[in-house]
Amino acid sequence: MSSFQGIAIISDASARAGASTAPGAAAPAVRSGEKYRTAQGFSAIKDGIKAHGSVDRDALLGKPRWLRAPLAAGHGYEFVRRTVREHRLATVCEEAKCPNIGECWNAGTATIMLMGAVCTRACRFCAVDTGNPRGWLDADEPANLAESVALLRLKYVVLTSVNRDDLADGGAAHYAKCIRAIKQRSPGTAVEALTPDFQGVARDVHTVVQSGPDVFAQNLETVRRLTHPVRDPRAGYAQTLAVLAMAKGQRAQVLTKSSLMLGLGESETEIAECMDDLRAAGVDILTLGQYLRPTAHHLRVERYVTPEQFEIYRGWGLERGFRECVSGPLVRSSYRAEQALARNNVGLTVPAAAGRGYP
């Protein structure tokens, strides 16, 4: 695997939230929760959730020390950042405020976000901007994306996207074009598609699955009881399970994958129920990570799960038959995705001081 192993870079450049059409130009000064107008002329809300009347000070409390992520700096980080700017690209690493951006970018990896940086949904855990793109798509994205993957000699690439409920097929055809373009230009590159739910429409799921992804992912995000208010009303627990089952049913050789955020108030019984439901839908790989509140306008963290507890939950997943259950405080659905089948929790270990407790 090349030094640019893992995940790639998105090819939608001009659709970055608040981005200018000029490479390297500064984004307009828009505060979290405020409405702004994109370069394409439609309005959106910065970080996805409107500002409330007062700031919840609980959002500003310190985090446990095991949640300290590597500093977003270094030669690798700067190289990826320059590449993103020069190619007028956008990454979900930035848009979703991922805590692993320093680690991943220093390893030369970034997760690709298709179809723009503005989502039609407003999930209360997510920091991606929300709005109505009114059918806007970058027709050059599939070709530009394939060129970027080939240029960086990526062997494994994760494609994700915003939800595009403004499009008749939810963007399925565009998503499929991107996958086929990569496969045609770089046939040795494995593609993971972390998709929207396409409102549960089987035809649209089929469009993406038949375009040739090696892994098809759709995130359950949280337990059944907390699906609403955590997720947008157009999303659904049963709907996500159905999409995952459709993908496996349409192409048995595709690996299916899902993810849960912990710390939103779920019980251990509910976590186990989610695992059972995902296995019943034929899901092969599960990732578990800590929910981290992106802004004071988003849902509160109800608990911080310890690394030792994440290791226990991983054991639950493996006992239930998942090929791998990647589990840890800073794990995100695409974290070290190319290593997910190594059966070693992608190299994560419980700290040597396990059992002594944390402040």
N, C-alpha and C positions, 0 to 999 in steps of 0.2 A: 504494500500500500504506500502511496506517495506521501510526502510530508504534508500535503494538503488533504489528509484523510478526513473522512467523516461527512460533514454537512456542507452545504454550499452557500451560494449567494444569490439573492433574489434579483430578478431582472426587471423589475418594474420601476424604475428610477424616479420618474417624475411624479409618482403618486405618493411619495413619502408624506406623512402627515406634516403639513405646513412647509413642504420642501419647495425650493425654487426650481425653475426649469434649468437654471445654470449650475453646472457641476461645482460643488464646493461652496455655493452661496449660502449665506447664513439664513436659518429659518426665521420667520417672523416671530416677534415676541408674543407668544400666546401662552397664557397661564393655564394650568390644569383645570379642567372643568369649563373652560370658556369655549364659546362658539367662534369659528373662524371660517374663512373661505379658502378652499384649496386652489392649487394652480390650475385645476381643470374646471373651476367655476362653481362647484357645489359646496354647500356648507357642511361642517363637521364639528364634533365636540372633541376637544383635546383630552386625551387619556380616557375617552369613552363614557365618563359619568359626569353629569352636570354638577357644578359646585353647589354645595349646601350653604345655608346661611352662616354656619359656624364650623370651625375646625374641631374635629374630635381629637383631643390631645392624646388619647390612648394610642392613636396611630403613630405617635412620635416617640413612644417608649422604646428603650433599647431592646435588642434581640439577644438570645443566648449566644455564647461564643462559638458554638458549633455551626452557626449560620454565617460566620464571617467568610465572605467569598474573596478570592484573589483580586488584587487591585487591577482595575482596567487600565493597564499600561504595559509597556514592553515592546520589543522589536516586532514580534509576531502580531500583536494587537495593532500596532501602528501600520504594519503592512496591509492587513485586512481592511483597516479603516480607510487607508488611501485608495485601495482597490475599489471599495464601495463608492467612495466619492468620485473617483475618476471615471467609473463606468456608470455613474448616475443610478446606482442601485439602492435598494432598501432591504433591511434585514429585520426579521421578527425579534432578533436579539435586542435591537434598540427599541422597536415599537412596543414590545411587551415588557420592557425593562427587566430582562432576564438577569438574575444575579450571577450567572456563569459567563457573562460576556467576556470578561478578562481572560479566564481560563481557556475558553473555546477559541477566541480570536488569537490568543498567543499560540494555539496549536494549529492555526491556519484554517479554522472552520467557522462557518456561520450558517444559520438556517434560512432557507429561501422562502419568501412570502410572495405568493402570486396574486395577481388581480388587484393590486393597489394596496394602500396602507390605511384605508377607511372601511370599516365593517358596518354592515347594515344592522347588526345587533348590538345590544348594550348589556353584556353579561357583567354582573356586579363584582367579579373578581379580576376582570381583564382591563389592561391599560391601553389597548389598541383604540385609536380614535374611532368614533362612530358617526355615521351619516348616511346619506343616500347618494351613491355615485351616479344614479340615473343612467345606468347602462354603459358607463364609460369602461373601456378596456384598451390596453395597449396591444395593438395587433402585431407589433414586432417582438413582443415578449417571448414567445416560444423560441424564435431564432436567436435572440440575444442571450437567453438563458442557456441554450445548448452551447453557444459560443463560450460563455463564461465557464461552464463545467469542463469543456474541452481544454480551455486555456489553463485552468488550474489542475488539470489531470486528476480530477476527483474520481475515486473508486466507489464512493457511496455518497448519495446526496438525499437530503430530506427536503421535500417540497411541502410547504403548508400554505394556507391562504386565509384571507378574511372571508366571512360569510357574504355572499352576494345575492340576497333575496330579491334584489331589483332585476336580476336576470331570469329569464323564463326557465332555464335549466340550472340555475344556481351557479353557473360558471363551469359546469361539468365538461362541456365540449372544449373550452379553453384550457382547462386543467389537463385534459387528455392530449391536446396538441402539444403542451409543454413536455409531457412524459414521452410522447413519441419522438419529439425533436431531440431530446437527450439520448434516447435509445438509438436513434438513427446516427447521430454524430459520434456518440461514445457507447458502443454496444456493450462494452465491458463494465459500464457503470451501473451499480445497483441503485434503484430509486425507491425511496419510501415516500408514500403520499399520505400526509396527515391532513385529511380533507374536512370540509364542512359536512353537515348532515344532509344537505340537498333536500331538506324538509321531508326526508324519508321516501323520496320518489325512487322506486327501484330502477327505472329506466336511466336516471342520471347516475346512480351508483354504478350501474352496469357499464356506462360510457367510460368512467374512470378506470374501473377494474380491468376492462378489456383492452385498455391502452398499454398495459404491460408493467404496472408497478410490481416490485418484488415484495413490498410490505404495504398493506393498506391499514391506515390508522384513523380512528375517530374517538375522541376523548369523552369518556363518561363524566369526567371532572369531579363529581361528588356523589354522595349516596342518594338513594331514591327520595328520602324525606326532604333533603335540602336542595334538590334540583331547582326548585323555585322557592326562594328568591335568588339563589346563586347564579343560575343561568337565565338567559333571556327567555321570555315566555314562548318564543317560537321553537326553542330547543326542548328536548324531552328525554327522560331516562329511558323509557321504552323505545323511543324513536332511535336513539343512538344504538341500543342493543340490536334493534331490527336492522339498521344499516350495516353493522358489523357482521351479522348473520347473513345478510344478502351478499356481502363481499365474499365471504367464505363459500357460500353456496354457488356463486356464479363462477368461481375459479378456485378450486380446492387447493391448488399449489401455492396460492398467495398467502403469505403470513399476515395474520391480523393482530392488531395491537391497540391498546387503550391505556388511559392514564387517570389516576385519581389524585386530587389535592387533599391533604389531610390538615386538620387544624381549624376546620370551619364549624365544629360542633357535632361531628359525627360520633357515633358510638362504635365500639369494637364489633358488636353484633352486626351493625350496619356495614362495616367494612367487609366482614366475612360474607354477608349477603351479596355485596357487589361482586366479590370474587366469584361466588357461585354463579351469579347471573351472567358474568362475562364468560366463564367456562362453558355454560350452557349455550351461549351464542357462538362457541367455537373459537374464542379469542386465544391466540398463542402466546402473546407477550403482554405483560402488565408493568407499568411504571408507577411508582408511588413517591410523592414529594411533598414538602411542606408548603402550604399556602402562605404567601407573603403579600401583605397589603401594599399595593403599588402607590396609592395616594390616600389622603385622609377622607376622600369621598367614596372609597370602596369599602367592601365588607371588612369588619374587624376580624383579627385573628383571635380565635377562641382558646387555642392551646398551641404550644410548641412541642412537637413530637421529638423525643430524644433519638439519637442515632441507634441506641440499643433497641428501642421500640421498633424503629424501621427495620432492623434486622429480624426481629420476631415476625413482623408482617410479611417480610420476604419469605420466611419459612412457611407461613400460611399459604402463600401463593404457590410455592413449589410443591407443597403437599397436595394442592388441588390440581396439579398437572400442567401449569403454565410452563412453557419451554424455558422462560426466564421471567423473573420478577425483579426488576431493577428498583431498588428501594433505598432512599436516603434523603436527608433534609433538603439538599439543593438539587435533587433530581428533577428534571423537567422531561416532558414526553420525548424530546429529540436529543436529550443529553447523551453523548457518546453512543449514538444510535447504531453506529457501525459495529460496536462491540457487544450488542445486546444478546447475541447468541453464543457468547463465549462462556456462559454459565458461571461467571465469577462476579456477578453484580457490577459489571463493567469496571472492575478493579477497585471499587469502593470497599473500604473495610471499616469496622467499628473501631474507634480510637483505642489506642493501647491502654488508656486510662479507663476503659469501659467498666462501669460498675461503681466508680467512685462518686458519681453524681456531678451535676453541673449547677452553677448558680442560677 
